[in-house]
């Protein structure tokens, strides 16, 4: 399966997927990395692996529609089967999603539906949670609310800061995302690619 990954920042999740996908038996290939930031650190990481990159700066476009239209047109060049959002900090409209319905994955650093949006680690700590974690879900036009494909859990330890918790969760994000992409691309997630069936808890 051909995958285009979307980043806005450091791209550590994209890098984890790209490294996993380099294995000959991995059922997906990262064919391009798209970013909405020209200075996203992940762009250099992708280029170092020989993966083509494209940047689409919102300020270069008169509207969100025009920005999304350019990205959709560029996507057609790469013929992706799947899109993987990986630290991509922009909401996709229903019109953008429609041609890729059910084929856009996202990684979010909380146990959704708890803590959608930003600053998830501080919010989990403030709420007195004893566990946190990350979620891979299918993307719909809402924010962090599409069908959940898989989750990984980490403990919140006494004295944890948002940074120490983020670091613990990030390790699990990388492990979870590469496993879910492999399963989704191979159609081996429970229930194949039918999101209604494919909820699994990964140990
Ligand atoms: C990660 O926690 C990711 O879940 C969130 O941003 C953080 C950095 O992601 N969206 P990455 O290193 O850019 O993949």
Boltz pocket constraint, residues with backbone or C-beta under 6 A from the ligand:
constraints:
  - pocket:
      binder: B
      contacts: [[A, 7], [A, 8], [A, 9], [A, 10], [A, 11], [A, 12], [A, 13], [A, 14], [A, 42], [A, 86], [A, 87], [A, 88], [A, 107], [A, 108], [A, 109], [A, 166], [A, 170], [A, 173]]
      max_distance: 6.0
